[in-house]
Amino acid sequence: MAQYIIPAIAAIIVALIEFRGTRERKRTEARAARRTQESRLSMDMMFSTSEMCDVLCVALQGGAINGNVEHAREEAAKAREAYKSFLRDQAATQVSKI
């Protein structure tokens, strides 16, 4: 009987270690997905800001504001709203975990 107890305990310990490893791996993958999405949104915001600055410089040099400025402002607003939506989703997810 004792010859079966030690292997059984070892098998249980290995199963627990595997379970914890799998759970941690899933958490890490979810965290990486959130970081990827946040990085993409952040790059969109930086690009729209850069585009808006460029368009404003051209408009100031020409002395007139044209349709490009409005387009750049709309793109910046879209990027800002997408980022805010992402932050709200992340906050809601964190609150629901509590």
ABEGO torsion letter per residue (X at the ends): XAAAAAAAAAAAAAAAAAAAAAAAAAAAAAAAAAAAAAAAAAAAAAAAAAAAAAAAAAAAAAGBBBAAAAAAAAAAAAAAAAAAAAAAAAAAAAAAAX
